Amino acid sequence: MIRRLGALAAFVLVALVLWMGVDLAVRGAAGFYPGYLIDPPRDLGRAGGIGPLLLNTALIVGLAVALATLVSLPAAVLYSERLARPWARRLLDALLDVGVGVPRIVWGLFGGVLFGGVLGFGFSVLTGAVTLACLLAPILATGFIAGLQAVDPALREQCASLGLSPFVTAWTQVVPAARPALVASVALAVGRGFGDAAALFFTAGLVAEVPSSLFDSAATLAVFVFNLLATVPGGQQAAYSAATILFVVTLLIQIGIAAAGREESLAR
């Protein structure tokens, strides 16, 4: 009975996702043409393509994920390999739970005030990337910790018997062994960042052009879609077209995560 309910729930979920994708594609089909993914937008985004938006998204999300990984991976290794005291683990768990639970719009306001205002970065790629990194860091750390803790404890025992220090064991043995889970966490963060608009609307700005520096304003694809729907009269058609591409990219990322997880299960 439970298996049937699970299968039914999975079927309904897949059907809803397919319905969403088909609905977006049908509504946005009129905006597609051969150069849509390369050309810049025109007429406030109501015409033209999304080339600069895709480049801006890749730049901001890539920089944000890199910054978040630089912070999250050492924190996850510290948690998994060095924090033996329960109170320290509980404290870090609480901080991660709070970080994951903070709404995106709050992160956006926080980043706009701190990085854009106090530090003087303004509406820029750098402000958006650092703010998005703050949002993604707790998510990445949680995934990294789960991946590191899933590594067979026998590996650590064998390294200890050979006289390797915990630091060397963690970075040369445990982290490589947990690589599939770590890569899946990074891919999940990329998908989350690619579809985020709330945290970037107040930080990276609305300029639909490729920036010349990290201190220039640049809109991502998700922000572009939101702006078309919210502020541009007659922008609904173009918004559906851009949202279709956004949907396809995030769906492909999730499919890639599922495929990587399946390969890891088969390898074990």
N, C-alpha and C positions, 0 to 999 in steps of 0.2 A: 504494500500500500504506500509506504513512504517513498519507495523507488518510483512508483508511478506518479506520485505528486511532484517529485523532483523533476522527472522527465517532462511533466506538463508545465511546470514553472519555467524550465529551460526553453521549451517550445514557445511559450507565450513571450518570453523575453526576446528570443531570436526574431519572432514575428514582429514585435514592436520595433526592434532596431531596423529590420528590413523595411517595414512600413515607413519609418522615419526617413530612411535613406531614399526610398523611391519617391516619397512626397517632396523632399527637397530637390531631387533631380528633376522631377516633372515641373515644379514651379520655377526652377532656375535654368532650365534648358535653353530658354530664349537668349540668355546672356552669354552662352558659350560660343566660341569661334576658334579657329586654329591657333591664333596667337594669344589666347586668353591668359595663359599661365606666364606669359612673358611681358606683355604690354603693360604700360602704366595706366592707372585709372584716369578717366576724363569726366568733366562735368560733375565735379564733387563726388565722383564715384559711381554716378548713375550709368556711365558708359565706360568702355575700355576694359582693361584686364586687371590682374592682381599681381603682376611680377614683382614690383617693389615691396608689396605687403608680404609675399612669401620670403623674400630675402631678409626683410626686417624681422620677421618671426624667427627665422633660422638663427639670425645673429643674436637676438635678445635671449631666446630660449637656450641656445647653445652656451652663451656666456653665463647665464643664470645656473644652468645645470652643472657647469664646470666649477663655479664658485661654491655651489651647495655641496658638491661632492668633496671638494677640498676640505670642507668643514665636517661633513657628516661621516665620511669614512674613518678618519682618525677617532672621532667620538664613538663610533660604533665599535671599533677595535678596542678602545679603552674600556667601554662598557662590557664587552664580551670576554676580554682577556685579562683585565687588570682590576676591575672594580669587584672586590670580594665582599665588601661590607654591604649588608642589606639596605641600610639607610641611604647610601649613595646611589644604589640602583633605583630605589623608590623615588628619590629626588629627580634623577634623570628621566625616569618613566613619567613622572608628573609634568616635567617641563616639555617633554615630547608630546604628551597628550594635549597640553594646552596649545602648543604650537600647531599641531595638526587641526585642532578644533577651532582656531581663530578664523572667522569668515574672511574670504578673499578681499572683500571691500574694505575691511578693517586694515588688512595688510597694505592695501593700496593707499589709504589715507595716511597710515603710519609712514610708509615710504615716501609719500609726497611731502610730508612735513619734515621728516628727518633728513633724508638724502637730497630731496629737491629744494627744501627751504633752508634748514639749519646748515647743512654742508654746502649749499650753493650749487648743486648739480643742475637744478631746474628740471624742466620737462626734457628728458634726454634718454638715450639708450642706456647710459650708465645707471641712471636712477631706476629705470624699469628693470634692468637686469639684476641689480642688487636687491631690489624689493622682491622680485620673483624668486631670487635665491633664498631670501629669508623665509618665504612661503614654502619652498620646496625642501629646505634643509631638514625639518622635522620628519617629513614624509620619507625622504631618502634614508635618514638615520634609522627610522623604524624598520624599513625594509632591509637595510644592511645588517642590523642587529639580528633579525630573524634568520637571514642567510648565514651569518657567522655561527650562530648558535646551532644551526642544523648540521654543521660539520661534525663528523664522527669524533667523539672525544678520544678515541684510540690514537688518532693522529697526534694530538697534543701530548699524550702519554709517551708515544714513541720518540717524539722530539725531545721531551724532557729526559728520557733515558739515555739519549745521545749527548746530553749536556748542553743543548741549545737553550738560550734564554727565552723567556716568554715573548720579548719584543721580536727577536729573530723568527721565532716560530710563527707568530701572528702574521708578519708581513711576507715571509717566504713560503709558508706552508698553508696556513689557514685561509688567508685571503685568496690565493689562487684556487684552493679547493672550493671556495664559495663563489667563484666567479660567475657561474650561471645565474645564481640568485641575485648577485650584485648587478649584473647587466640587466636583468629583468626589472630591478628597482629603478635603475637609471632610465630605462625605456618608459616605465610608468610615469616617471617625473617629466620626461619629454612630452608625453601625451597630455599630462596635466597642464604643463606650461603652454603648450601649443594652443589649447582651447581656453586659456584664461584671458578674460577681458577686464574683470573688476580691478585686479591688482595693477594693471598696466594703463588703464584709462586715465588715472590720476598721476601717472609717473612718466610714461614714455611719450605721451602726447598723441596727436591725431594727424601728423604730417604723413601723407601717403607717398613719400619719396625715400630713396635710399640715402641714409645719412652719410656725411663726409667724415664725421668723427663720432666718438662715443658721447660727446656733449651736445649732439644735435637731436632734435625730436624725431621720433619715428613711430608710426602706428603699426601694430601687428595685424594679422588677418582677423583675429577675433574682435579686436577693438574696431577695426574697419566695419565689420558686420554690425556690431552694436551701434556704431555711429550712423550708419545708413538707415537703420530701423528707427532710431530715436530722434535724429535731428535733420535728416535730409528728405525733403518732400519728394515723393516719387522714387525713393531709393529702395523700395521693397523688392523689386525684381532683381536688382543687382545684389542685394543682400542675400537673397535665396541662392543665387549663383555662387557667391563666395562661400556661403555656409555649406553648400554641397561639397566643395573642395575641402573645407575644414573638417567636415564629417568623414570624408573618405580618408584623409590623412590620419586622423585619430583612430579610425577603425583599423587601418592597416597597422598602426603601432600596436594596438591591442591584439590583433591577430598574430603579430610577430612575437609578442610576449607569451601568448598561449602556445605557439609553436616551440619557442625556446623551452618553456616548462615541460612540454611533452617530450622533447628530446632528452632533457635532463632525467626525466622519470624512466625513459627507456634505457638510458645509459646506466642507471643504477640497477 
